[in-house]
Amino acid sequence: MNPANTALWYIESHLARPLTLDEIAGASGVSRFHLVRAFGAASGLSVMRYVRARRLTKAARALAAGAPDILSLALDADYGSHEAFTRAFRDHFGVTPEVVRNAACLDRLKLQEPLLMESSPLDQLKPPRFETGKAMLVAGIGDRIDHQNNGAGIPGQWQQFNQKRGDVPNRVGILSYGVCCNGDDSGNFDYIAGVEVSDFSDLPREFARVRIPEQKYAVFTHDEHVSTIRRTVNTIWNHWLPVSGFKAADAPNFERYDEKFNPLTGNGGLEIWIPVRE
């Protein structure tokens, strides 16, 4: 397990709650000392500096969009007061939160975007099984993924979805799905973290939706920590598929998470369903 990758996933999927270095190190399976060295070597940043920068960046985006209550943003960013948040914000960006809100602009701010997790190919990929997947409807939290960041913000989508899961009407079963769809020629695509539903008629507008047709799939098992999923996906598309005798079908591909997957730790494994045709 790569501790820097695991720490990145844990941070991005837990930004909305208090975090400590000991907690992040524990989730990564290493000591504080080990994590500080590993994370610094991989990113050039300290662990908690990255946490602060990500939280302040999210707050800056909310302020530029007109967020009226700075104290609420301060508390969400794990600062105990308006004054403590303002000091940290000014130290990081060089301006106060009020200036950013009044300007409604982020052009001059040095924002901290999510860091990419390692995606080097696997030395060995377990052979897939083949299944005909049923047609289904999936609803959840959606976002457009830019090919340049290659999904670095997806853990944050799952964090949002897990907070709103109970608000999705007409849910079917207990499985969760991470659906990639509506790709373009530049490599951008929509990602929806969600669940299967029986229909969209009562779905609130805040939720994205996608129809998945009946389709033949190559199904791969990813048993490692979820932070290493990019390595498996890279290996499938760039190494397995070109020599498999199959072609990718023009249909959504998705991750499927069952009850064994623990969204708090990222352990438990998942399946990757790739639509294929002869």
C-alpha positions in Angstrom: 0.0 0.0 0.0 1.3 3.5 -0.9 0.8 5.6 2.3 0.9 8.9 0.4 -1.9 7.7 -1.9 -3.9 6.4 1.0 -3.5 9.6 2.9 -4.6 11.7 -0.1 -7.8 9.6 -0.4 -8.5 9.8 3.3 -8.0 13.6 3.3 -10.1 14.3 0.3 -13.0 12.0 1.5 -13.0 13.5 5.1 -12.4 17.2 4.5 -15.8 18.0 6.0 -14.8 16.7 9.4 -11.9 17.4 11.9 -8.7 15.7 10.9 -5.4 15.2 12.8 -2.1 13.9 11.7 -2.4 10.9 14.0 -5.8 10.0 12.4 -4.5 10.3 8.9 -1.4 8.3 9.7 -3.5 5.6 11.3 -5.8 5.4 8.3 -2.7 5.1 6.1 -1.3 2.2 8.2 2.0 3.9 9.1 3.5 6.0 11.9 3.3 9.8 11.9 7.0 10.0 11.1 6.6 7.6 8.2 3.7 9.5 6.7 5.3 12.9 7.0 8.3 11.7 5.1 6.3 9.7 2.5 3.8 12.5 1.9 6.5 15.1 1.6 8.5 13.1 -0.8 5.5 12.4 -3.0 3.9 15.9 -3.0 6.5 18.4 -1.7 4.0 19.5 1.0 3.4 18.6 4.6 0.3 16.6 5.4 -1.5 19.2 7.5 -0.4 22.1 5.3 -2.1 20.3 2.4 -5.3 19.8 4.6 -5.4 23.5 5.5 -4.7 24.6 1.9 -7.5 22.4 0.5 -10.0 23.6 3.1 -9.1 27.3 2.5 -9.4 26.7 -1.2 -12.9 25.3 -0.8 -13.8 28.3 1.4 -12.4 30.7 -1.2 -14.6 29.2 -3.9 -17.6 29.5 -1.7 -16.8 33.1 -0.9 -16.4 34.0 -4.6 -19.8 32.4 -5.2 -21.3 34.8 -2.6 -21.4 32.7 0.6 -23.0 35.1 3.1 -21.9 33.5 6.4 -18.2 33.6 6.9 -18.5 32.0 10.4 -20.1 28.9 8.9 -17.3 28.6 6.4 -14.8 29.0 9.3 -16.4 26.2 11.3 -16.6 24.0 8.2 -12.9 24.6 7.6 -12.2 23.5 11.3 -11.5 27.0 12.6 -13.0 27.9 15.9 -13.8 31.5 15.2 -14.3 34.1 12.4 -11.0 35.8 13.6 -8.9 32.6 13.4 -10.2 31.8 10.0 -9.6 35.3 8.7 -6.0 35.2 10.0 -5.3 31.8 8.3 -7.1 32.9 5.1 -5.1 36.2 4.9 -1.8 34.4 5.7 -2.5 31.9 2.9 -3.9 34.1 0.1 -2.7 37.6 1.1 -6.3 39.0 1.3 -9.2 38.7 3.7 -12.3 36.6 3.1 -14.4 39.8 2.7 -12.2 40.9 -0.2 -12.7 37.7 -2.1 -16.5 37.7 -1.5 -16.8 41.3 -2.6 -14.6 40.8 -5.7 -16.4 37.5 -6.6 -13.2 36.4 -8.3 -10.4 33.9 -7.7 -8.0 34.9 -10.5 -5.2 36.1 -8.2 -5.5 33.4 -5.6 -3.1 30.5 -5.4 -5.6 27.7 -5.0 -4.7 24.2 -3.9 -6.3 21.7 -6.2 -6.6 18.0 -5.2 -3.3 16.2 -5.8 -3.3 13.2 -8.2 -2.8 9.7 -6.9 -0.3 7.3 -8.4 -1.5 5.7 -11.7 1.5 3.6 -12.9 0.3 0.3 -14.4 0.1 -2.9 -12.3 2.7 -5.6 -12.9 -0.1 -8.2 -12.9 -3.9 -7.8 -13.5 -6.3 -10.6 -12.5 -8.3 -11.8 -15.5 -11.9 -10.5 -15.7 -15.1 -12.4 -15.7 -17.7 -11.5 -18.3 -21.3 -10.6 -17.5 -24.4 -9.1 -19.2 -25.4 -6.3 -17.0 -29.0 -5.3 -16.6 -30.4 -1.9 -17.7 -30.6 0.4 -14.6 -31.0 4.0 -13.5 -28.4 5.6 -11.2 -28.8 8.8 -9.3 -26.3 10.7 -7.1 -23.8 13.5 -6.9 -22.4 14.4 -10.3 -19.5 16.5 -11.6 -17.6 17.1 -14.8 -14.1 15.6 -14.6 -11.4 17.4 -16.5 -8.8 15.1 -18.1 -6.0 17.2 -16.7 -6.8 16.4 -13.1 -8.0 12.9 -13.9 -10.5 12.5 -11.2 -8.5 13.9 -8.2 -11.8 15.4 -6.8 -13.8 12.2 -7.0 -13.2 11.3 -3.3 -14.8 14.6 -2.4 -17.9 13.7 -4.5 -18.3 10.5 -2.5 -18.0 12.5 0.7 -20.9 14.7 -0.5 -22.9 11.7 -1.7 -22.5 9.8 1.6 -23.9 12.8 3.4 -27.0 12.9 1.1 -27.5 9.2 0.4 -30.6 9.1 2.6 -32.2 11.9 0.5 -32.3 9.9 -2.7 -35.9 8.6 -3.2 -36.8 5.2 -4.8 -33.5 3.5 -4.0 -33.0 -0.1 -5.1 -30.7 -2.4 -3.1 -27.6 -1.6 -1.1 -25.0 -1.3 -3.9 -23.3 2.0 -4.7 -22.0 3.0 -8.2 -19.4 5.3 -9.5 -20.4 5.9 -13.1 -18.3 7.4 -15.9 -20.4 8.7 -18.8 -20.8 11.4 -21.5 -17.1 11.4 -22.4 -15.8 13.8 -25.0 -12.8 13.7 -27.5 -10.6 15.7 -25.0 -10.9 13.0 -22.4 -13.4 14.8 -20.1 -16.3 12.9 -18.7 -19.2 13.1 -16.2 -18.8 11.1 -12.9 -21.8 10.3 -10.8 -21.3 8.8 -7.3 -24.7 7.3 -6.6 -27.1 4.4 -6.1 -29.6 2.5 -8.3 -33.2 3.9 -8.3 -36.4 2.6 -9.7 -37.3 5.8 -11.4 -36.4 9.5 -11.7 -39.8 11.0 -11.2 -39.3 12.1 -7.6 -35.6 12.9 -7.8 -34.7 16.3 -6.4 -32.9 18.6 -8.9 -29.6 18.5 -6.9 -29.0 14.9 -7.9 -27.5 13.9 -11.3 -28.9 10.9 -13.1 -27.8 8.5 -15.8 -29.5 5.6 -17.7 -27.3 2.6 -18.1 -28.4 0.2 -20.9 -28.2 -3.6 -20.8 -24.7 -4.3 -21.9 -21.9 -7.0 -22.0 -19.1 -6.1 -19.5 -15.6 -7.3 -18.6 -15.7 -7.2 -14.8 -12.4 -6.7 -12.9 -11.9 -7.1 -9.1 -9.9 -4.4 -7.3 -9.0 -5.8 -3.9 -6.6 -3.2 -2.8 -7.3 0.1 -1.1 -9.5 2.4 -3.2 -6.7 5.0 -3.4 -4.9 2.7 -5.9 -7.9 2.4 -8.3 -6.3 4.6 -10.9 -3.5 2.0 -11.3 -6.0 -0.7 -12.0 -8.1 1.4 -14.4 -4.9 2.5 -16.3 -3.8 -1.1 -16.6 -7.2 -2.2 -18.0 -7.5 0.5 -20.6 -3.9 0.7 -21.7 -2.7 -2.8 -21.3 -5.5 -5.4 -21.1 -8.0 -4.0 -23.6 -5.7 -3.5 -26.6 -4.7 -7.2 -26.6 -8.0 -8.7 -25.3 -9.7 -9.2 -28.6 -12.5 -6.9 -27.4 -13.3 -3.3 -28.2 -14.7 -0.7 -25.7 -18.5 -0.3 -26.3 -19.9 3.2 -26.4 -21.7 3.0 -23.0 -21.0 4.1 -19.4 -18.4 2.2 -17.4 -18.7 2.1 -13.6 -17.3 1.0 -10.3 -19.6 -1.2 -8.1 -19.3 -1.1 -4.3 -21.0 -3.7 -2.2 -21.5 -4.1 1.6 -17.9 -5.3 2.1 -16.6 -1.8 1.1 -16.0 0.6 4.0 -16.4 4.2 2.9 -14.7 5.4 6.1 -11.4 3.4 5.6 -11.4 2.8 1.8 -10.9 -0.9 2.3 -13.1 -3.8 1.3 -12.6 -3.9 -2.5 -14.8 -3.1 -5.4 -15.5 -4.1 -9.0 -14.8 -2.2 -12.2 -17.3 -2.9 -15.0 -16.0 -2.1 -18.5 -18.5 -2.2 -21.4 -17.1 -4.4 -24.3 -18.1 -5.7 -27.7 -16.5 -8.3 -30.0 
